[in-house]
Amino acid sequence: MPEHGGNLRDATRLYGRTDWLDLSAGLNPHWYPATDLPGNAWHRLPEPDTGLLAAACRYYGAPRMLAVAGTQAAIQALPRLRAPSRIAVSAPSYAEHAHHWSRHGHTARLVPYADLAGAVGCSDVVVVCNPNNPTGAMIHRDELLRWADALAARGGWLVVDEAFADMDEAHSVAGHADRPGLVVLRSVGKFFGLAGVRLGFVAGHADLLDALDEELGPWQVSGPAQTIGKTALLDEEWQRTTRVVLRAQGERLHTLLAAHGIASRGTSLFRWWPEAAPEAFHEHMAQRGIWVRLFRDGPRGIRLGLPPDEAGWTRLAGALEEWTKERR
């Protein structure tokens, strides 16, 4: 199973401490305040809520969506909907894509993010994170749509994982997902900070969404998740205020890292950089109770998210200061 951020049980097991500042997952540390739930949300089988889908289509600008138990559910199911195919997965990116497309008879290969255009002509499915996780790199919307049309012309798919797109929708292709061959994944876990709710959405052509719905089966999304998700997607005031806060904090993190000679890139929710000694940096932070995301392979680097409060910012700044001094 691929490694992921947010694995604090592993951190505690390895280092024997519980006072972690968890910067490993890239989630909004100021999560949406979940509403009180009606009692029957826990009692009734969770029938699909058309109001949730309407709220999702409005928020993401998509013509049609399917609610799923986190986009992870769709990532695992989509490979089961195709006969053995040639798959190109952007690298580096969220590791679960390559992991699951390499199964079910498919031939999957990792393609450097900058070389994806060249992979379109010799692939049946191209999978790309936009913005990319972990590097924050972006591909222009018009180019993605050209790729989607080229793949669809021969029965292929372009799968675009937009889990981190909420802060900048300029290159989102969710609004075009009614065309055959384009599949878009969206999540409430990152911007809304609700990863524990396990709610995501897939935008796509009606035939594909019907097939995916059939593959996933009934009662995919819990009643509480549907209620909380709908409220969050409709709360425009919280969304506007949160974007302002996160942009400022993302710039603050960028500036803090730059002050210690770290040239990072990423989104408002996380920063990433290639690190010559990523294991040493990871160990340095872990010894100080700060859990960051270590990337050991292709390319090697570090990703970290936003501290939740001023105490966290102070703690991170102190650890970076010590790292800088040790490296001199």
Secondary structure, 3 states (H helix, E strand, C coil): CCCCCCCHHHHHHHHCCCCCEECCCCCCCCCCCCCCCCCHHHHCCCCCCHHHHHHHHHHHCCCCEEEECCHHHHHHHHHHHCCCCEEEEEECCCHHHHHHHCCCCCEEEEEEHHHHHHHHHHCCEEEEECCCCCCCCCCCHHHHHHHHHHHHCCCCEEEEECCCHHHCCCCCCHHHCCCCCEEEEEECCCCCCCHHHCCEEEECCHHHHHHHHHHHCCCCCCHHHHHHHHHHHHCHHHHHHHHHHHHHHHHHHHHHHHCCCCCCEECCCEEEEECCCHHHHHHHHHCCCEECEEECCCCCEEEEECCCCHHHHHHHHHHHHHHHHHHC
